[in-house]
Amino acid sequence: MSTPGPERVPSTVKVDKTSGQGKPPAAKPAGAKSTGSKSTGSKSAGSKSGNRPGGRPQGKGRKPTAPVTVRGSRNWGPIAVAGVVVLIAVGIIGYGVFASMKSNETWQDKAAKINGIVNYRAQNNPAINSQEHKEGPLTYVTNPPVGGAHNPVWQNCMGDVYAQPIANEHAVHSLEHGAIWVSYKQGLAADQVAKLQKKVQGRDYMLMSPITNLDKNISLQAWGYQLKVDNADDKQIDEFIKALRLNASLEPNAACSGGNTTTGPVQAAAPAGS
């Protein structure tokens, strides 16, 4: 038989009160009454009614958040393209109307728009309207002349540039054939003369010469029309030539070649019967 040993005494472990989370409760101030631990009627912070599972409070009286509506931005691409198409269409239509109006414009209408032009045809002056052929020196109502009786031989007007004055009587005949006569005051600056020469030289139904007693630096003549300016850079010169060259002719298709090429006044007419 074994000899009984000393009687074993179970170990006693003292467990303090905790807050339920394994931690001892916070110490209370001295003199505070202990409320004790009641199993019923006591409320803990984590056991309020209405709490979500897991201890997350829902919040008293919280309103549900309305869903955010995201509106798509307007697509401006097609609108911009449509706008451009409309502008192009309007431009094309406008240009068509403008071109149609321009195509219906007569050369007389174009001439009337030239600033400073004088329309002697509108005066219906017999001394200017006459197309009679006469020999010898003749008198004209304008300087330079724009029409009237003239020599039977025209001045050659195939872009001819004459360095000396030519006979009015030959030049007027050239106007009758549809030529533009560019005349300028004798002694005009060389650079001005050169600019005029570029507009005339080598161009058919054009001629150029100096003239005496001119009241302006430059004078352009077509049959029944005249334009006087002070400078060869004046844009009206080109407009006059464009509107009236050939168009002002009283004898369409009449030649400008084969005419007189000399300068100086015409000789007096020979006596009748000589």
Short mmCIF file of the C-alpha atoms (twelve columns), coordinates in Angstrom:
data_MODEL
# 
_entry.id   MODEL 
# 
loop_
_atom_site.group_PDB 
_atom_site.id 
_atom_site.type_symbol 
_atom_site.label_atom_id 
_atom_site.label_alt_id 
_atom_site.label_comp_id 
_atom_site.label_asym_id 
_atom_site.label_seq_id 
_atom_site.Cartn_x 
_atom_site.Cartn_y 
_atom_site.Cartn_z 
_atom_site.pdbx_PDB_model_num 
ATOM 1   C CA . MET A 1   0.000   0.000   0.000    1 
ATOM 2   C CA . SER A 2   1.231   3.390   -0.770   1 
ATOM 3   C CA . THR A 3   1.502   5.905   1.899    1 
ATOM 4   C CA . PRO A 4   -0.958  8.687   1.402    1 
ATOM 5   C CA . GLY A 5   0.703   12.008  0.714    1 
ATOM 6   C CA . PRO A 6   -0.352  15.353  1.831    1 
ATOM 7   C CA . GLU A 7   -3.833  16.373  0.757    1 
ATOM 8   C CA . ARG A 8   -3.840  18.451  -2.406   1 
ATOM 9   C CA . VAL A 9   -5.571  21.766  -2.163   1 
ATOM 10  C CA . PRO A 10  -6.983  23.195  -5.432   1 
ATOM 11  C CA . SER A 11  -5.421  26.468  -6.485   1 
ATOM 12  C CA . THR A 12  -7.700  29.462  -6.330   1 
ATOM 13  C CA . VAL A 13  -7.421  32.158  -8.995   1 
ATOM 14  C CA . LYS A 14  -8.922  35.543  -8.128   1 
ATOM 15  C CA . VAL A 15  -10.709 37.139  -11.068  1 
ATOM 16  C CA . ASP A 16  -11.542 40.846  -10.875  1 
ATOM 17  C CA . LYS A 17  -14.609 42.333  -12.497  1 
ATOM 18  C CA . THR A 18  -14.104 43.516  -16.080  1 
ATOM 19  C CA . SER A 19  -16.030 45.593  -18.594  1 
ATOM 20  C CA . GLY A 20  -16.839 42.582  -20.733  1 
ATOM 21  C CA . GLN A 21  -13.850 43.181  -22.999  1 
ATOM 22  C CA . GLY A 22  -11.236 41.592  -20.691  1 
ATOM 23  C CA . LYS A 23  -10.233 44.951  -19.210  1 
ATOM 24  C CA . PRO A 24  -10.944 46.106  -15.674  1 
ATOM 25  C CA . PRO A 25  -13.457 48.898  -15.328  1 
ATOM 26  C CA . ALA A 26  -12.193 52.407  -14.875  1 
ATOM 27  C CA . ALA A 27  -11.742 53.537  -11.321  1 
ATOM 28  C CA . LYS A 28  -14.572 55.587  -9.960   1 
ATOM 29  C CA . PRO A 29  -14.030 58.810  -8.070   1 
ATOM 30  C CA . ALA A 30  -13.945 58.644  -4.329   1 
ATOM 31  C CA . GLY A 31  -17.372 58.890  -2.775   1 
ATOM 32  C CA . ALA A 32  -19.251 57.792  -5.840   1 
ATOM 33  C CA . LYS A 33  -22.022 55.335  -5.131   1 
ATOM 34  C CA . SER A 34  -21.822 51.958  -6.717   1 
ATOM 35  C CA . THR A 35  -24.808 51.163  -8.778   1 
ATOM 36  C CA . GLY A 36  -24.118 47.512  -8.742   1 
ATOM 37  C CA . SER A 37  -24.531 45.205  -11.600  1 
ATOM 38  C CA . LYS A 38  -28.092 44.451  -12.396  1 
ATOM 39  C CA . SER A 39  -28.771 41.814  -14.906  1 
ATOM 40  C CA . THR A 40  -32.069 43.393  -15.904  1 
ATOM 41  C CA . GLY A 41  -32.950 46.996  -16.655  1 
ATOM 42  C CA . SER A 42  -29.390 48.177  -17.198  1 
ATOM 43  C CA . LYS A 43  -28.533 49.543  -20.578  1 
ATOM 44  C CA . SER A 44  -25.159 49.369  -22.144  1 
ATOM 45  C CA . ALA A 45  -23.875 51.644  -24.895  1 
ATOM 46  C CA . GLY A 46  -23.514 48.770  -27.257  1 
ATOM 47  C CA . SER A 47  -27.001 47.275  -26.715  1 
ATOM 48  C CA . LYS A 48  -29.382 50.114  -27.637  1 
ATOM 49  C CA . SER A 49  -32.402 49.093  -29.618  1 
ATOM 50  C CA . GLY A 50  -32.123 49.750  -33.284  1 
ATOM 51  C CA . ASN A 51  -28.382 49.194  -33.405  1 
ATOM 52  C CA . ARG A 52  -27.096 47.330  -36.402  1 
ATOM 53  C CA . PRO A 53  -25.589 43.927  -35.911  1 
ATOM 54  C CA . GLY A 54  -21.946 44.080  -35.042  1 
ATOM 55  C CA . GLY A 55  -22.395 47.076  -32.750  1 
ATOM 56  C CA . ARG A 56  -22.495 49.805  -35.504  1 
ATOM 57  C CA . PRO A 57  -25.047 52.441  -34.558  1 
ATOM 58  C CA . GLN A 58  -27.463 53.482  -37.302  1 
ATOM 59  C CA . GLY A 59  -27.913 56.978  -35.928  1 
ATOM 60  C CA . LYS A 60  -31.141 58.353  -34.562  1 
ATOM 61  C CA . GLY A 61  -33.311 60.205  -37.102  1 
ATOM 62  C CA . ARG A 62  -30.815 60.016  -40.046  1 
ATOM 63  C CA . LYS A 63  -32.515 60.698  -43.376  1 
ATOM 64  C CA . PRO A 64  -31.728 58.406  -46.271  1 
ATOM 65  C CA . THR A 65  -29.305 59.930  -48.732  1 
ATOM 66  C CA . ALA A 66  -30.896 60.661  -52.115  1 
ATOM 67  C CA . PRO A 67  -29.088 59.107  -55.085  1 
ATOM 68  C CA . VAL A 68  -26.967 61.529  -57.132  1 
ATOM 69  C CA . THR A 69  -28.167 61.887  -60.718  1 
ATOM 70  C CA . VAL A 70  -25.297 62.398  -63.192  1 
ATOM 71  C CA . ARG A 71  -26.423 64.209  -66.323  1 
ATOM 72  C CA . GLY A 72  -24.428 63.591  -69.487  1 
ATOM 73  C CA . SER A 73  -22.852 66.739  -71.056  1 
ATOM 74  C CA . ARG A 74  -24.277 67.911  -74.405  1 
ATOM 75  C CA . ASN A 75  -22.387 66.699  -77.458  1 
ATOM 76  C CA . TRP A 76  -21.446 69.916  -79.268  1 
ATOM 77  C CA . GLY A 77  -19.622 68.194  -82.122  1 
ATOM 78  C CA . PRO A 78  -22.649 67.554  -84.402  1 
ATOM 79  C CA . ILE A 79  -24.048 71.001  -83.586  1 
ATOM 80  C CA . ALA A 80  -20.790 72.689  -84.601  1 
ATOM 81  C CA . VAL A 81  -20.631 70.687  -87.829  1 
ATOM 82  C CA . ALA A 82  -24.229 71.590  -88.656  1 
ATOM 83  C CA . GLY A 83  -23.456 75.253  -88.030  1 
ATOM 84  C CA . VAL A 84  -20.475 75.178  -90.353  1 
ATOM 85  C CA . VAL A 85  -22.547 73.483  -93.063  1 
ATOM 86  C CA . VAL A 86  -25.223 76.162  -92.756  1 
ATOM 87  C CA . LEU A 87  -22.646 78.960  -93.003  1 
ATOM 88  C CA . ILE A 88  -21.080 77.378  -96.088  1 
ATOM 89  C CA . ALA A 89  -24.497 76.970  -97.705  1 
ATOM 90  C CA . VAL A 90  -25.395 80.586  -96.994  1 
ATOM 91  C CA . GLY A 91  -22.043 81.712  -98.427  1 
ATOM 92  C CA . ILE A 92  -22.542 79.691  -101.607 1 
ATOM 93  C CA . ILE A 93  -26.051 81.006  -102.093 1 
ATOM 94  C CA . GLY A 94  -24.926 84.565  -101.404 1 
ATOM 95  C CA . TYR A 95  -22.052 84.299  -103.843 1 
ATOM 96  C CA . GLY A 96  -24.389 82.831  -106.452 1 
ATOM 97  C CA . VAL A 97  -26.755 85.765  -106.106 1 
ATOM 98  C CA . PHE A 98  -23.854 88.227  -106.242 1 
ATOM 99  C CA . ALA A 99  -22.339 86.517  -109.308 1 
ATOM 100 C CA . SER A 100 -25.721 86.499  -111.023 1 
ATOM 101 C CA . MET A 101 -26.122 90.219  -110.406 1 
ATOM 102 C CA . LYS A 102 -22.582 90.890  -111.663 1 
ATOM 103 C CA . SER A 103 -23.176 88.844  -114.794 1 
ATOM 104 C CA . ASN A 104 -26.262 90.897  -115.578 1 
ATOM 105 C CA . GLU A 105 -24.323 94.159  -115.190 1 
ATOM 106 C CA . THR A 106 -23.652 95.916  -118.489 1 
ATOM 107 C CA . TRP A 107 -20.406 97.634  -119.373 1 
ATOM 108 C CA . GLN A 108 -22.265 100.941 -119.153 1 
ATOM 109 C CA . ASP A 109 -23.212 100.071 -115.558 1 
ATOM 110 C CA . LYS A 110 -19.580 99.303  -114.753 1 
ATOM 111 C CA . ALA A 111 -18.442 102.544 -116.363 1 
ATOM 112 C CA . ALA A 112 -20.969 104.550 -114.375 1 
ATOM 113 C CA . LYS A 113 -19.445 103.259 -111.116 1 
ATOM 114 C CA . ILE A 114 -15.988 104.645 -111.906 1 
ATOM 115 C CA . ASN A 115 -15.288 107.626 -109.707 1 
ATOM 116 C CA . GLY A 116 -14.632 110.767 -111.747 1 
ATOM 117 C CA . ILE A 117 -15.667 109.423 -115.147 1 
ATOM 118 C CA . VAL A 118 -17.490 111.799 -117.524 1 
ATOM 119 C CA . ASN A 119 -20.113 110.336 -119.839 1 
ATOM 120 C CA . TYR A 120 -20.241 112.669 -122.854 1 
ATOM 121 C CA . ARG A 121 -22.619 110.352 -124.653 1 
ATOM 122 C CA . ALA A 122 -25.305 111.364 -122.199 1 
ATOM 123 C CA . GLN A 123 -24.964 114.973 -123.388 1 
ATOM 124 C CA . ASN A 124 -25.997 113.982 -126.900 1 
ATOM 125 C CA . ASN A 125 -23.712 116.662 -128.349 1 
ATOM 126 C CA . PRO A 126 -23.663 116.513 -132.186 1 
ATOM 127 C CA . ALA A 127 -20.043 117.708 -132.243 1 
ATOM 128 C CA . ILE A 128 -19.098 114.605 -130.222 1 
ATOM 129 C CA . ASN A 129 -21.545 112.157 -131.777 1 
ATOM 130 C CA . SER A 130 -20.443 112.845 -135.364 1 
ATOM 131 C CA . GLN A 131 -18.598 110.008 -137.092 1 
ATOM 132 C CA . GLU A 132 -17.897 111.924 -140.286 1 
ATOM 133 C CA . HIS A 133 -14.527 111.468 -141.991 1 
ATOM 134 C CA . LYS A 134 -12.759 114.714 -142.769 1 
ATOM 135 C CA . GLU A 135 -9.313  115.632 -144.012 1 
ATOM 136 C CA . GLY A 136 -7.032  118.224 -142.439 1 
ATOM 137 C CA . PRO A 137 -6.937  119.734 -138.932 1 
ATOM 138 C CA . LEU A 138 -10.182 119.618 -136.942 1 
ATOM 139 C CA . THR A 139 -11.460 121.391 -133.850 1 
ATOM 140 C CA . TYR A 140 -12.829 119.459 -130.874 1 
ATOM 141 C CA . VAL A 141 -14.971 120.456 -127.922 1 
ATOM 142 C CA . THR A 142 -12.864 118.608 -125.324 1 
ATOM 143 C CA . ASN A 143 -9.138  118.279 -124.724 1 
ATOM 144 C CA . PRO A 144 -8.246  115.530 -125.401 1 
ATOM 145 C CA . PRO A 145 -11.165 114.777 -127.735 1 
ATOM 146 C CA . VAL A 146 -13.510 111.862 -127.019 1 
ATOM 147 C CA . GLY A 147 -15.380 111.736 -130.311 1 
ATOM 148 C CA . GLY A 148 -16.543 113.663 -133.334 1 
ATOM 149 C CA . ALA A 149 -15.489 113.957 -136.944 1 
ATOM 150 C CA . HIS A 150 -12.045 112.499 -137.606 1 
ATOM 151 C CA . ASN A 151 -9.411  111.644 -140.176 1 
ATOM 152 C CA . PRO A 152 -10.117 108.685 -142.469 1 
ATOM 153 C CA . VAL A 153 -6.949  106.976 -141.163 1 
ATOM 154 C CA . TRP A 154 -6.855  105.802 -137.562 1 
ATOM 155 C CA . GLN A 155 -3.789  105.888 -135.337 1 
ATOM 156 C CA . ASN A 156 -2.247  102.442 -134.942 1 
ATOM 157 C CA . CYS A 157 -3.510  101.112 -131.617 1 
ATOM 158 C CA . MET A 158 -1.977  97.699  -131.054 1 
ATOM 159 C CA . GLY A 159 -0.382  98.620  -127.749 1 
ATOM 160 C CA . ASP A 160 1.570   101.447 -129.403 1 
ATOM 161 C CA . VAL A 161 3.414   103.873 -127.120 1 
ATOM 162 C CA . TYR A 162 4.228   107.206 -128.801 1 
ATOM 163 C CA . ALA A 163 6.923   109.400 -127.288 1 
ATOM 164 C CA . GLN A 164 5.594   112.555 -129.000 1 
ATOM 165 C CA . PRO A 165 2.090   114.009 -129.376 1 
ATOM 166 C CA . ILE A 166 -0.060  112.451 -132.067 1 
ATOM 167 C CA . ALA A 167 -2.778  114.023 -134.174 1 
ATOM 168 C CA . ASN A 168 -6.152  114.189 -132.470 1 
ATOM 169 C CA . GLU A 169 -7.842  113.430 -135.791 1 
ATOM 170 C CA . HIS A 170 -6.149  110.017 -136.026 1 
ATOM 171 C CA . ALA A 171 -6.602  109.208 -132.336 1 
ATOM 172 C CA . VAL A 172 -10.361 109.860 -132.427 1 
ATOM 173 C CA . HIS A 173 -10.689 107.385 -135.279 1 
ATOM 174 C CA . SER A 174 -8.973  104.799 -133.042 1 
ATOM 175 C CA . LEU A 175 -11.557 105.486 -130.334 1 
ATOM 176 C CA . GLU A 176 -14.300 104.764 -132.846 1 
ATOM 177 C CA . HIS A 177 -12.774 101.311 -133.337 1 
ATOM 178 C CA . GLY A 178 -12.924 100.623 -129.583 1 
ATOM 179 C CA . ALA A 179 -9.430  101.642 -128.463 1 
ATOM 180 C CA . ILE A 180 -8.486  103.275 -125.170 1 
ATOM 181 C CA . TRP A 181 -6.251  106.311 -125.589 1 
ATOM 182 C CA . VAL A 182 -4.023  106.965 -122.578 1 
ATOM 183 C CA . SER A 183 -2.655  110.498 -122.733 1 
ATOM 184 C CA . TYR A 184 -0.502  112.336 -120.228 1 
ATOM 185 C CA . LYS A 185 0.820   115.841 -119.640 1 
ATOM 186 C CA . GLN A 186 4.120   116.549 -121.322 1 
ATOM 187 C CA . GLY A 187 6.887   116.633 -118.712 1 
ATOM 188 C CA . LEU A 188 5.200   114.065 -116.421 1 
ATOM 189 C CA . ALA A 189 7.700   112.299 -114.135 1 
ATOM 190 C CA . ALA A 190 9.454   109.384 -115.817 1 
ATOM 191 C CA . ASP A 191 8.346   106.845 -113.212 1 
ATOM 192 C CA . GLN A 192 4.710   107.828 -113.791 1 
ATOM 193 C CA . VAL A 193 5.111   107.480 -117.548 1 
ATOM 194 C CA . ALA A 194 6.703   104.050 -117.053 1 
ATOM 195 C CA . LYS A 195 3.740   102.838 -114.991 1 
ATOM 196 C CA . LEU A 196 1.321   103.950 -117.693 1 
ATOM 197 C CA . GLN A 197 3.441   102.296 -120.356 1 
ATOM 198 C CA . LYS A 198 3.147   98.927  -118.594 1 
ATOM 199 C CA . LYS A 199 -0.631  99.161  -118.878 1 
ATOM 200 C CA . VAL A 200 -0.513  99.851  -122.622 1 
ATOM 201 C CA . GLN A 201 2.521   98.404  -124.356 1 
ATOM 202 C CA . GLY A 202 1.847   95.302  -126.426 1 
ATOM 203 C CA . ARG A 203 -1.880  95.274  -125.689 1 
ATOM 204 C CA . ASP A 204 -4.223  95.545  -128.642 1 
ATOM 205 C CA . TYR A 205 -6.835  98.311  -128.761 1 
ATOM 206 C CA . MET A 206 -4.603  100.501 -126.598 1 
ATOM 207 C CA . LEU A 207 -2.398  103.501 -127.444 1 
ATOM 208 C CA . MET A 208 -0.513  106.100 -125.430 1 
ATOM 209 C CA . SER A 209 0.995   109.514 -126.071 1 
ATOM 210 C CA . PRO A 210 1.794   112.841 -124.386 1 
ATOM 211 C CA . ILE A 211 -0.466  115.799 -125.056 1 
ATOM 212 C CA . THR A 212 -0.085  119.556 -124.710 1 
ATOM 213 C CA . ASN A 213 -2.180  121.834 -122.506 1 
ATOM 214 C CA . LEU A 214 -3.585  119.002 -120.373 1 
ATOM 215 C CA . ASP A 215 -5.228  120.229 -117.155 1 
ATOM 216 C CA . LYS A 216 -4.537  116.942 -115.291 1 
ATOM 217 C CA . ASN A 217 -1.506  114.704 -115.277 1 
ATOM 218 C CA . ILE A 218 -3.310  111.827 -116.966 1 
ATOM 219 C CA . SER A 219 -6.395  111.580 -119.170 1 
ATOM 220 C CA . LEU A 220 -8.018  108.404 -120.543 1 
ATOM 221 C CA . GLN A 221 -10.410 108.429 -123.487 1 
ATOM 222 C CA . ALA A 222 -12.871 105.967 -124.959 1 
ATOM 223 C CA . TRP A 223 -15.498 107.029 -127.473 1 
ATOM 224 C CA . GLY A 224 -17.827 109.338 -125.519 1 
ATOM 225 C CA . TYR A 225 -16.111 108.754 -122.133 1 
ATOM 226 C CA . GLN A 226 -13.240 110.451 -120.331 1 
ATOM 227 C CA . LEU A 227 -11.416 110.024 -117.022 1 
ATOM 228 C CA . LYS A 228 -8.779  112.430 -115.678 1 
ATOM 229 C CA . VAL A 229 -6.541  111.590 -112.699 1 
ATOM 230 C CA . ASP A 230 -3.360  112.918 -111.136 1 
ATOM 231 C CA . ASN A 231 -1.443  109.704 -110.462 1 
ATOM 232 C CA . ALA A 232 -0.586  106.595 -112.470 1 
ATOM 233 C CA . ASP A 233 -1.286  104.477 -109.377 1 
ATOM 234 C CA . ASP A 234 -4.950  105.490 -109.365 1 
ATOM 235 C CA . LYS A 235 -7.002  102.289 -109.442 1 
ATOM 236 C CA . GLN A 236 -9.657  104.009 -111.569 1 
ATOM 237 C CA . ILE A 237 -7.299  103.726 -114.552 1 
ATOM 238 C CA . ASP A 238 -7.508  99.940  -114.602 1 
ATOM 239 C CA . GLU A 239 -11.260 100.029 -114.032 1 
ATOM 240 C CA . PHE A 240 -11.720 102.391 -116.976 1 
ATOM 241 C CA . ILE A 241 -9.680  100.151 -119.284 1 
ATOM 242 C CA . LYS A 242 -11.455 96.990  -118.144 1 
ATOM 243 C CA . ALA A 243 -14.952 98.422  -118.541 1 
ATOM 244 C CA . LEU A 244 -14.556 100.358 -121.803 1 
ATOM 245 C CA . ARG A 245 -11.830 98.763  -123.913 1 
ATOM 246 C CA . LEU A 246 -13.566 97.377  -127.055 1 
ATOM 247 C CA . ASN A 247 -16.970 97.757  -125.372 1 
ATOM 248 C CA . ALA A 248 -17.250 101.464 -126.219 1 
ATOM 249 C CA . SER A 249 -16.600 100.785 -129.905 1 
ATOM 250 C CA . LEU A 250 -18.976 102.263 -132.489 1 
ATOM 251 C CA . GLU A 251 -17.563 99.899  -135.094 1 
ATOM 252 C CA . PRO A 252 -17.224 96.462  -133.477 1 
ATOM 253 C CA . ASN A 253 -14.530 94.232  -134.975 1 
ATOM 254 C CA . ALA A 254 -12.861 97.193  -136.729 1 
ATOM 255 C CA . ALA A 255 -9.078  96.810  -136.904 1 
ATOM 256 C CA . CYS A 256 -6.531  98.642  -134.786 1 
ATOM 257 C CA . SER A 257 -3.573  97.554  -136.886 1 
ATOM 258 C CA . GLY A 258 -2.536  99.039  -140.204 1 
ATOM 259 C CA . GLY A 259 -3.086  102.610 -139.051 1 
ATOM 260 C CA . ASN A 260 -0.935  105.719 -138.949 1 
ATOM 261 C CA . THR A 261 2.265   105.360 -136.922 1 
ATOM 262 C CA . THR A 262 3.708   108.867 -137.263 1 
ATOM 263 C CA . THR A 263 3.503   111.621 -134.677 1 
ATOM 264 C CA . GLY A 264 2.754   115.321 -135.061 1 
ATOM 265 C CA . PRO A 265 -0.285  117.166 -136.372 1 
ATOM 266 C CA . VAL A 266 -2.076  116.272 -139.557 1 
ATOM 267 C CA . GLN A 267 -1.298  118.256 -142.662 1 
ATOM 268 C CA . ALA A 268 -3.745  120.771 -143.991 1 
ATOM 269 C CA . ALA A 269 -6.163  119.390 -146.534 1 
ATOM 270 C CA . ALA A 270 -5.230  119.928 -150.138 1 
ATOM 271 C CA . PRO A 271 -7.363  122.538 -151.941 1 
ATOM 272 C CA . ALA A 272 -10.249 121.079 -153.850 1 
ATOM 273 C CA . GLY A 273 -9.461  120.383 -157.521 1 
ATOM 274 C CA . SER A 274 -5.710  120.480 -157.033 1 
# 
